[in-house]
Amino acid sequence: MGRVVESKGLGLLVDAAVDVLHRHPDAQFRIVGEDLGYMRDAKRRAARRGILKNFHFLGAKSGDEVVEEYANCRLLTLPSRHEGFGMVVLESFASGRPAAITDFEGSHWFTQSGGCLVSPRDNSQELANNIIRILQGDELANNMGQRGIKFAAGFDWDQIALKHEKAYRQTISLERG
C-alpha cells in the first residue's frame, strides 16, 4: 500500500517472499500503489526469483477500494528504508490487520503498539520470519489485530481534538498561575 518506489523496500519484500513461499506456497503479495518508476524493476526481480506469479501489481486505489484491500488481506508489510510516519501502518491497524514492518525512521510510532513485528532495514530474512510468524499464528495475528485497533483509536480525530484541547487548557492555566 503506497507509492511504488525503490525506497519503499519492494525489492526487500521480493527477497523475503522467497522464504515466505517455502513455508506458505499459496501466499499472495498484493502491491497497491501508483508506479513512480520502480514497478518494472520489482517485476523483473520477482521473475528472476521465480515468484512473479505470487505478486499482483494492482496500481493506485482509493476510498472503498483501499478499505476492501485491508479487509481481504492477512497482514500489511511495509519494508521501507525511509518513511516519516507510515500512515499505511495506522490504516492497517484501524482495519484490524497486523503488520510486518522495518525499522524506518518513523517506525517508533508503532513499535510499542503490539500490532506489528519489526525487522531491521535491509534484512530480508528477518522480514520473512516476521511475515511467517504472523501467517502461522491465528491467535498471534488476531491479538496483534486487536492491539492495532486499540492503538489506532488514539489517532481518531475526536481523540486528537480532545488532546489538543487539554494541552490548550493546561497552557492557559499555566499562564494564569
ABEGO torsion letter per residue (X at the ends): XEBBBAAAGAAAAAAAAAAAAAABAABBBBBBEBBAGAAAAAAAAAAAAGAAAABBBAEBBBEAAAAAAAAABABBBBABABBAAGAAAAAAAAAGBBBBBBBBAAAAAAAAAGABBBBBBGBAAAAAAAAAAAAABAAAAAAAAAAAAAAAAAABAAAAAAAAAAAAAAAAAAAAX
